[in-house]
């Protein structure tokens, strides 16, 4: 992920992180995105274990204003 962020110009873009995981969560990726993409808009991300519901995703999308 860091290689991608360092090699793609995301200046002025909106970044919306999301991931499914087995218990590790986002880890450091949100911090890394903020560090590598200082001239981007970064919206709150969605992370969940694989048993998330459609309603959780809908709630997140509403929360971030999409």
Backbone as XML, in Angstrom:
<?xml version="1.0"?>
<chain id="A" units="angstrom">
  <residue number="1" name="UNK">
    <atom name="N" x="0.825" y="-1.184" z="0.000"/>
    <atom name="CA" x="0.000" y="0.000" z="0.000"/>
    <atom name="C" x="0.871" y="1.250" z="0.000"/>
  </residue>
  <residue number="2" name="UNK">
    <atom name="N" x="1.916" y="1.265" z="0.807"/>
    <atom name="CA" x="2.781" y="2.436" z="0.843"/>
    <atom name="C" x="3.457" y="2.691" z="-0.505"/>
  </residue>
  <residue number="3" name="UNK">
    <atom name="N" x="3.858" y="1.640" z="-1.191"/>
    <atom name="CA" x="4.463" y="1.810" z="-2.517"/>
    <atom name="C" x="3.484" y="2.503" z="-3.453"/>
  </residue>
  <residue number="4" name="UNK">
    <atom name="N" x="2.227" y="2.105" z="-3.421"/>
    <atom name="CA" x="1.200" y="2.728" z="-4.244"/>
    <atom name="C" x="1.064" y="4.201" z="-3.893"/>
  </residue>
  <residue number="5" name="UNK">
    <atom name="N" x="0.933" y="4.498" z="-2.599"/>
    <atom name="CA" x="0.745" y="5.881" z="-2.165"/>
    <atom name="C" x="1.919" y="6.763" z="-2.562"/>
  </residue>
  <residue number="6" name="UNK">
    <atom name="N" x="3.107" y="6.216" z="-2.554"/>
    <atom name="CA" x="4.307" y="6.987" z="-2.877"/>
    <atom name="C" x="4.503" y="7.173" z="-4.377"/>
  </residue>
  <residue number="7" name="UNK">
    <atom name="N" x="3.839" y="6.363" z="-5.177"/>
    <atom name="CA" x="4.064" y="6.404" z="-6.627"/>
    <atom name="C" x="2.885" y="6.939" z="-7.432"/>
  </residue>
  <residue number="8" name="UNK">
    <atom name="N" x="1.821" y="7.326" z="-6.767"/>
    <atom name="CA" x="0.647" y="7.846" z="-7.461"/>
    <atom name="C" x="0.355" y="9.246" z="-6.917"/>
  </residue>
  <residue number="9" name="UNK">
    <atom name="N" x="0.096" y="10.183" z="-7.799"/>
    <atom name="CA" x="-0.209" y="11.547" z="-7.374"/>
    <atom name="C" x="-1.682" y="11.631" z="-6.968"/>
  </residue>
  <residue number="10" name="UNK">
    <atom name="N" x="-1.915" y="11.703" z="-5.675"/>
    <atom name="CA" x="-3.284" y="11.803" z="-5.164"/>
    <atom name="C" x="-3.590" y="13.204" z="-4.640"/>
  </residue>
  <residue number="11" name="UNK">
    <atom name="N" x="-2.734" y="14.157" z="-4.975"/>
    <atom name="CA" x="-2.940" y="15.534" z="-4.543"/>
    <atom name="C" x="-4.302" y="16.027" z="-5.002"/>
  </residue>
  <residue number="12" name="UNK">
    <atom name="N" x="-5.081" y="16.559" z="-4.066"/>
    <atom name="CA" x="-6.402" y="17.087" z="-4.379"/>
    <atom name="C" x="-7.499" y="16.037" z="-4.478"/>
  </residue>
  <residue number="13" name="UNK">
    <atom name="N" x="-7.140" y="14.779" z="-4.320"/>
    <atom name="CA" x="-8.117" y="13.682" z="-4.409"/>
    <atom name="C" x="-8.703" y="13.396" z="-3.028"/>
  </residue>
  <residue number="14" name="UNK">
    <atom name="N" x="-9.843" y="12.732" z="-3.030"/>
    <atom name="CA" x="-10.457" y="12.265" z="-1.790"/>
    <atom name="C" x="-10.148" y="10.787" z="-1.634"/>
  </residue>
  <residue number="15" name="UNK">
    <atom name="N" x="-9.629" y="10.432" z="-0.474"/>
    <atom name="CA" x="-9.267" y="9.054" z="-0.172"/>
    <atom name="C" x="-10.215" y="8.539" z="0.901"/>
  </residue>
  <residue number="16" name="UNK">
    <atom name="N" x="-10.790" y="7.366" z="0.642"/>
    <atom name="CA" x="-11.729" y="6.754" z="1.585"/>
    <atom name="C" x="-11.229" y="5.343" z="1.894"/>
  </residue>
  <residue number="17" name="UNK">
    <atom name="N" x="-10.487" y="5.170" z="2.981"/>
    <atom name="CA" x="-9.933" y="3.848" z="3.280"/>
    <atom name="C" x="-11.002" y="2.869" z="3.758"/>
  </residue>
  <residue number="18" name="UNK">
    <atom name="N" x="-10.834" y="1.603" z="3.386"/>
    <atom name="CA" x="-11.701" y="0.556" z="3.906"/>
    <atom name="C" x="-10.947" y="-0.761" z="3.864"/>
  </residue>
  <residue number="19" name="UNK">
    <atom name="N" x="-11.277" y="-1.646" z="4.774"/>
    <atom name="CA" x="-10.648" y="-2.972" z="4.769"/>
    <atom name="C" x="-11.473" y="-3.957" z="5.586"/>
  </residue>
  <residue number="20" name="UNK">
    <atom name="N" x="-11.351" y="-5.201" z="5.218"/>
    <atom name="CA" x="-11.819" y="-6.296" z="6.059"/>
    <atom name="C" x="-10.570" y="-6.994" z="6.575"/>
  </residue>
  <residue number="21" name="UNK">
    <atom name="N" x="-10.694" y="-7.620" z="7.726"/>
    <atom name="CA" x="-9.515" y="-8.206" z="8.362"/>
    <atom name="C" x="-9.912" y="-9.353" z="9.269"/>
  </residue>
  <residue number="22" name="UNK">
    <atom name="N" x="-8.922" y="-10.022" z="9.754"/>
    <atom name="CA" x="-9.144" y="-11.142" z="10.663"/>
    <atom name="C" x="-8.898" y="-10.791" z="12.115"/>
  </residue>
  <residue number="23" name="UNK">
    <atom name="N" x="-8.775" y="-9.497" z="12.401"/>
    <atom name="CA" x="-8.582" y="-9.063" z="13.775"/>
    <atom name="C" x="-7.549" y="-7.969" z="13.925"/>
  </residue>
  <residue number="24" name="UNK">
    <atom name="N" x="-6.830" y="-7.661" z="12.856"/>
    <atom name="CA" x="-5.769" y="-6.659" z="12.943"/>
    <atom name="C" x="-6.222" y="-5.230" z="12.743"/>
  </residue>
  <residue number="25" name="UNK">
    <atom name="N" x="-7.406" y="-5.036" z="12.209"/>
    <atom name="CA" x="-7.905" y="-3.690" z="11.962"/>
    <atom name="C" x="-7.084" y="-2.948" z="10.937"/>
  </residue>
  <residue number="26" name="UNK">
    <atom name="N" x="-7.144" y="-1.618" z="10.977"/>
    <atom name="CA" x="-6.414" y="-0.784" z="10.041"/>
    <atom name="C" x="-4.912" y="-0.798" z="10.306"/>
  </residue>
  <residue number="27" name="UNK">
    <atom name="N" x="-4.536" y="-1.123" z="11.522"/>
    <atom name="CA" x="-3.119" y="-1.037" z="11.843"/>
    <atom name="C" x="-2.663" y="0.408" z="11.688"/>
  </residue>
  <residue number="28" name="UNK">
    <atom name="N" x="-1.582" y="0.631" z="10.986"/>
    <atom name="CA" x="-1.008" y="1.966" z="10.799"/>
    <atom name="C" x="-1.395" y="2.623" z="9.477"/>
  </residue>
  <residue number="29" name="UNK">
    <atom name="N" x="-2.230" y="1.966" z="8.689"/>
    <atom name="CA" x="-2.455" y="2.467" z="7.338"/>
    <atom name="C" x="-3.087" y="3.859" z="7.307"/>
  </residue>
  <residue number="30" name="UNK">
    <atom name="N" x="-3.989" y="4.165" z="8.215"/>
    <atom name="CA" x="-4.588" y="5.507" z="8.189"/>
    <atom name="C" x="-3.546" y="6.571" z="8.510"/>
  </residue>
  <residue number="31" name="UNK">
    <atom name="N" x="-2.642" y="6.271" z="9.421"/>
    <atom name="CA" x="-1.552" y="7.191" z="9.740"/>
    <atom name="C" x="-0.649" y="7.349" z="8.516"/>
  </residue>
  <residue number="32" name="UNK">
    <atom name="N" x="-0.341" y="6.237" z="7.862"/>
    <atom name="CA" x="0.516" y="6.282" z="6.677"/>
    <atom name="C" x="-0.139" y="7.040" z="5.524"/>
  </residue>
  <residue number="33" name="UNK">
    <atom name="N" x="-1.423" y="6.846" z="5.344"/>
    <atom name="CA" x="-2.134" y="7.583" z="4.284"/>
    <atom name="C" x="-2.048" y="9.084" z="4.566"/>
  </residue>
  <residue number="34" name="UNK">
    <atom name="N" x="-2.311" y="9.473" z="5.809"/>
    <atom name="CA" x="-2.266" y="10.894" z="6.168"/>
    <atom name="C" x="-0.866" y="11.473" z="5.946"/>
  </residue>
  <residue number="35" name="UNK">
    <atom name="N" x="0.157" y="10.698" z="6.260"/>
    <atom name="CA" x="1.538" y="11.152" z="6.099"/>
    <atom name="C" x="1.920" y="11.274" z="4.619"/>
  </residue>
  <residue number="36" name="UNK">
    <atom name="N" x="1.525" y="10.303" z="3.817"/>
    <atom name="CA" x="1.912" y="10.273" z="2.402"/>
    <atom name="C" x="1.028" y="11.149" z="1.510"/>
  </residue>
  <residue number="37" name="UNK">
    <atom name="N" x="-0.152" y="11.468" z="1.972"/>
    <atom name="CA" x="-1.129" y="12.183" z="1.130"/>
    <atom name="C" x="-1.604" y="13.461" z="1.814"/>
  </residue>
  <residue number="38" name="UNK">
    <atom name="N" x="-0.672" y="14.283" z="2.194"/>
    <atom name="CA" x="-0.989" y="15.490" z="2.961"/>
    <atom name="C" x="-1.827" y="16.494" z="2.189"/>
  </residue>
  <residue number="39" name="UNK">
    <atom name="N" x="-1.818" y="16.418" z="0.879"/>
    <atom name="CA" x="-2.591" y="17.361" z="0.074"/>
    <atom name="C" x="-3.849" y="16.717" z="-0.499"/>
  </residue>
  <residue number="40" name="UNK">
    <atom name="N" x="-4.300" y="15.665" z="0.178"/>
    <atom name="CA" x="-5.533" y="14.964" z="-0.195"/>
    <atom name="C" x="-6.538" y="15.118" z="0.931"/>
  </residue>
  <residue number="41" name="UNK">
    <atom name="N" x="-7.786" y="14.921" z="0.612"/>
    <atom name="CA" x="-8.835" y="14.858" z="1.626"/>
    <atom name="C" x="-8.988" y="13.389" z="2.018"/>
  </residue>
  <residue number="42" name="UNK">
    <atom name="N" x="-8.915" y="13.110" z="3.310"/>
    <atom name="CA" x="-9.019" y="11.727" z="3.782"/>
    <atom name="C" x="-10.261" y="11.623" z="4.669"/>
  </residue>
  <residue number="43" name="UNK">
    <atom name="N" x="-11.237" y="10.869" z="4.199"/>
    <atom name="CA" x="-12.472" y="10.680" z="4.951"/>
    <atom name="C" x="-12.309" y="9.526" z="5.937"/>
  </residue>
  <residue number="44" name="UNK">
    <atom name="N" x="-13.158" y="9.488" z="6.969"/>
    <atom name="CA" x="-13.086" y="8.382" z="7.918"/>
    <atom name="C" x="-13.294" y="7.044" z="7.211"/>
  </residue>
  <residue number="45" name="UNK">
    <atom name="N" x="-12.489" y="6.086" z="7.565"/>
    <atom name="CA" x="-12.527" y="4.781" z="6.917"/>
    <atom name="C" x="-13.495" y="3.813" z="7.551"/>
  </residue>
  <residue number="46" name="UNK">
    <atom name="N" x="-13.637" y="2.687" z="6.898"/>
    <atom name="CA" x="-14.465" y="1.580" z="7.387"/>
    <atom name="C" x="-13.574" y="0.356" z="7.506"/>
  </residue>
  <residue number="47" name="UNK">
    <atom name="N" x="-13.594" y="-0.256" z="8.673"/>
    <atom name="CA" x="-12.872" y="-1.510" z="8.855"/>
    <atom name="C" x="-13.748" y="-2.457" z="9.642"/>
  </residue>
  <residue number="48" name="UNK">
    <atom name="N" x="-13.693" y="-3.708" z="9.266"/>
    <atom name="CA" x="-14.515" y="-4.704" z="9.935"/>
    <atom name="C" x="-13.934" y="-6.087" z="9.685"/>
  </residue>
  <residue number="49" name="UNK">
    <atom name="N" x="-14.276" y="-6.967" z="10.571"/>
    <atom name="CA" x="-13.985" y="-8.361" z="10.291"/>
    <atom name="C" x="-14.930" y="-8.792" z="9.177"/>
  </residue>
  <residue number="50" name="UNK">
    <atom name="N" x="-14.758" y="-9.960" z="8.657"/>
    <atom name="CA" x="-15.499" y="-10.368" z="7.463"/>
    <atom name="C" x="-17.000" y="-10.550" z="7.686"/>
  </residue>
  <residue number="51" name="UNK">
    <atom name="N" x="-17.453" y="-10.453" z="8.906"/>
    <atom name="CA" x="-18.878" y="-10.686" z="9.185"/>
    <atom name="C" x="-19.675" y="-9.381" z="9.294"/>
  </residue>
  <residue number="52" name="UNK">
    <atom name="N" x="-19.311" y="-8.370" z="8.514"/>
    <atom name="CA" x="-20.033" y="-7.105" z="8.576"/>
    <atom name="C" x="-21.351" y="-7.212" z="7.806"/>
  </residue>
  <residue number="53" name="UNK">
    <atom name="N" x="-22.258" y="-6.323" z="8.136"/>
    <atom name="CA" x="-23.563" y="-6.331" z="7.480"/>
    <atom name="C" x="-23.660" y="-5.202" z="6.460"/>
  </residue>
  <residue number="54" name="UNK">
    <atom name="N" x="-24.588" y="-5.358" z="5.560"/>
    <atom name="CA" x="-24.859" y="-4.315" z="4.572"/>
    <atom name="C" x="-25.249" y="-3.016" z="5.273"/>
  </residue>
  <residue number="55" name="UNK">
    <atom name="N" x="-25.980" y="-3.133" z="6.364"/>
    <atom name="CA" x="-26.416" y="-1.937" z="7.093"/>
    <atom name="C" x="-25.223" y="-1.181" z="7.681"/>
  </residue>
  <residue number="56" name="UNK">
    <atom name="N" x="-24.205" y="-1.884" z="8.143"/>
    <atom name="CA" x="-23.010" y="-1.220" z="8.655"/>
    <atom name="C" x="-22.350" y="-0.376" z="7.558"/>
  </residue>
  <residue number="57" name="UNK">
    <atom name="N" x="-22.280" y="-0.918" z="6.368"/>
    <atom name="CA" x="-21.686" y="-0.193" z="5.245"/>
    <atom name="C" x="-22.555" y="1.014" z="4.896"/>
  </residue>
  <residue number="58" name="UNK">
    <atom name="N" x="-23.857" y="0.836" z="4.844"/>
    <atom name="CA" x="-24.758" y="1.949" z="4.558"/>
    <atom name="C" x="-24.622" y="3.051" z="5.596"/>
  </residue>
  <residue number="59" name="UNK">
    <atom name="N" x="-24.536" y="2.680" z="6.874"/>
    <atom name="CA" x="-24.373" y="3.659" z="7.954"/>
    <atom name="C" x="-23.071" y="4.441" z="7.786"/>
  </residue>
  <residue number="60" name="UNK">
    <atom name="N" x="-21.993" y="3.733" z="7.438"/>
    <atom name="CA" x="-20.696" y="4.381" z="7.228"/>
    <atom name="C" x="-20.772" y="5.353" z="6.056"/>
  </residue>
  <residue number="61" name="UNK">
    <atom name="N" x="-21.372" y="4.951" z="4.962"/>
    <atom name="CA" x="-21.490" y="5.803" z="3.792"/>
    <atom name="C" x="-22.287" y="7.065" z="4.121"/>
  </residue>
  <residue number="62" name="UNK">
    <atom name="N" x="-23.351" y="6.910" z="4.881"/>
    <atom name="CA" x="-24.139" y="8.077" z="5.301"/>
    <atom name="C" x="-23.311" y="8.971" z="6.220"/>
  </residue>
  <residue number="63" name="UNK">
    <atom name="N" x="-22.560" y="8.367" z="7.132"/>
    <atom name="CA" x="-21.746" y="9.098" z="8.092"/>
    <atom name="C" x="-20.711" y="9.981" z="7.401"/>
  </residue>
  <residue number="64" name="UNK">
    <atom name="N" x="-20.119" y="9.487" z="6.323"/>
    <atom name="CA" x="-19.091" y="10.265" z="5.635"/>
    <atom name="C" x="-19.688" y="11.170" z="4.544"/>
  </residue>
  <residue number="65" name="UNK">
    <atom name="N" x="-20.993" y="11.153" z="4.419"/>
    <atom name="CA" x="-21.674" y="12.099" z="3.542"/>
    <atom name="C" x="-21.685" y="11.746" z="2.063"/>
  </residue>
  <residue number="66" name="UNK">
    <atom name="N" x="-21.646" y="10.449" z="1.754"/>
    <atom name="CA" x="-21.703" y="10.046" z="0.348"/>
    <atom name="C" x="-23.088" y="9.573" z="-0.022"/>
  </residue>
</chain>
